[in-house]
Amino acid sequence: MFVKAHPEDSSRHIIDVVKHNYVSKPKAWEFITSDKGLTWDGETDETYEDWEGIDVRDSEARNDCEVNILDFISDGQEYPWSDIEQHVIEETGSSSRTIIRARTKLKEEDKIDKRKVARKDRKQGGSKTVWFDPNAQSYEESALVWDSSEKVQTYGRSKEKGEEEPDVSGW
């Protein structure tokens, strides 16, 4: 939690939560100080970052993770989180916690999304959660693609001649 004076009006202050692990971020509160004491001004849509001009949770490591997550899912396919996380760890060397912070920020910005899908292997039962780029061409839009070079109808994204299908047996 931070208390910060307004950069242009030292009588205005904001109380804002920056790190929140278990609940959604509450709105900030503003108060005004004067000779008579303190007056609560109530909730505000402004944040500590607005007043400071920076994202206090911003870091180069998290930004690298965001770029790698988006790059990994940019092909329009859906992936289990473990595959995405492993890729980002290999590329950046970041901790799982930093990668989760990047995922949370991307989710808040609607740059990534998740959904539950039924498992193909009935022995495992239930469903699994997959992550994808909601801005990429959806599976439904690309479900039926004609490969003119092979004159073969394929399902999913079109593939290059000789390209192998991804191994999804572990899903």
BELZI-V686283 format. One record per pair of residues at least 24 apart in sequence whose ideal C-beta (glycine too) atoms are under 10 Angstrom apart, sorted by sequence separation. I is the first residue (numbers start at 0). J is the second residue. If there is no record, write none. Layout:
I/J  I/J
This chain:
3/27  5/29  10/34  63/87  64/88  66/90  67/91  106/130  109/133  110/134  12/37  14/39  66/91  105/130  109/134  1/27  2/28  5/31  64/90  67/93  0/27  13/40  63/90  64/91  105/132  2/30  4/32  10/38  12/40  15/43  63/91  83/111  102/130  11/40  14/43  17/46  62/91  63/92  64/93  13/43  15/45  16/46  17/47  61/91  63/93  64/94  68/98  15/46  16/47  17/48  60/91  67/98  11/43  13/45  15/47  59/91  60/92  61/93  69/101  13/46  14/47  15/48  60/93  64/97  65/98  68/101  72/105  80/113  11/45  13/47  15/49  60/94  63/97  64/98  67/101  68/102  79/113  15/50  58/93  61/96  63/98  64/99  65/100  66/101  77/112  13/49  15/51  61/97  64/100  65/101  68/104  69/105  77/113  13/50  17/54  18/55  60/97  61/98  64/101  65/102  68/105  77/114  79/116  12/50  13/51  17/55  18/56  60/98  61/99  63/101  64/102  72/110  11/50  17/56  58/97  61/100  62/101  65/104  72/111  77/116  5/45  15/55  60/100  61/101  64/104  65/105  72/112  60/101  61/102  64/105  69/110  129/170  58/100  61/103  62/104  68/110  69/111  3/46  6/49  7/50  58/101  61/104  65/108  68/111  127/170  3/47  5/49  6/50  56/100  1/46  2/47  3/48  5/50  6/51  65/110  1/47  3/49  4/50  6/52  65/111  81/127  83/129  84/130  123/169  0/47  1/48  3/50  56/103  57/104  80/127  82/129  83/130  120/167  123/170  3/51  56/104  79/127  80/128  82/130  119/167  120/168  1/50  79/128  80/129  119/168  120/169  1/51  54/104  77/127  79/129  80/130  120/170  77/128  78/129  79/130  119/170  3/55  77/129  78/130  118/170  76/129  77/130  78/131  1/55  76/130  77/131  116/170  76/131  77/132  75/131  76/132  72/129  74/131  75/132  72/130  74/132  77/135  71/130  72/131  73/132  75/134  76/135  72/132  75/135  71/132  72/133  73/134  74/135  75/136  77/138  68/130  73/135  74/136  75/137  76/138  69/132  72/135  75/138  68/132  69/134  75/140  69/135  75/141  20/96  76/155  75/155  76/156  75/156  18/100  74/156  24/107  82/165  23/107  78/165  82/169  79/167  81/169  82/170  76/165  77/167  79/169  74/165  76/167  79/170  78/170  77/170
